[in-house]
Amino acid sequence: MSPPETVTCSDISRPSFASQVDAAVSGIKELPEPLDQGEDSEDWLTIDADNFDKMLEETLGKKKSKIQPDTSAVDAESTESAEDQLVSEQAKQFVDLANKVESFVEGEGDMESARFEE
């Protein structure tokens, strides 16, 4: 395999970047006046508790609608807030994952494959 060809380009015919900048600056007749806007507003940092709660309810409501409620749940669970129900569902999913990982680690297998319970 032969080495790749080196292509050289003559830079003599091309103007330098500095000369291009000088030409562009010399073409400007008058610079616009700078806008004195002062400092940027920091209003976006202020969080209104009511708006934040509304945003959370919308976000959690969307996620809640994706999760099917357990119809065999106790009546006490129905009085939980949406956030508590979401946390409870996520905790159940985490415990399920932990159990699957534990059964995988304790499962049978060898260097080439693992055997899963179906």
Summary of the structure (lengths in Angstrom):
residues: 118
radius of gyration: 32.7
end to end distance: 52.6
largest distance: 84.6
contacts: 153
relative contact order: 0.05
helix: 51%
strand: 2%
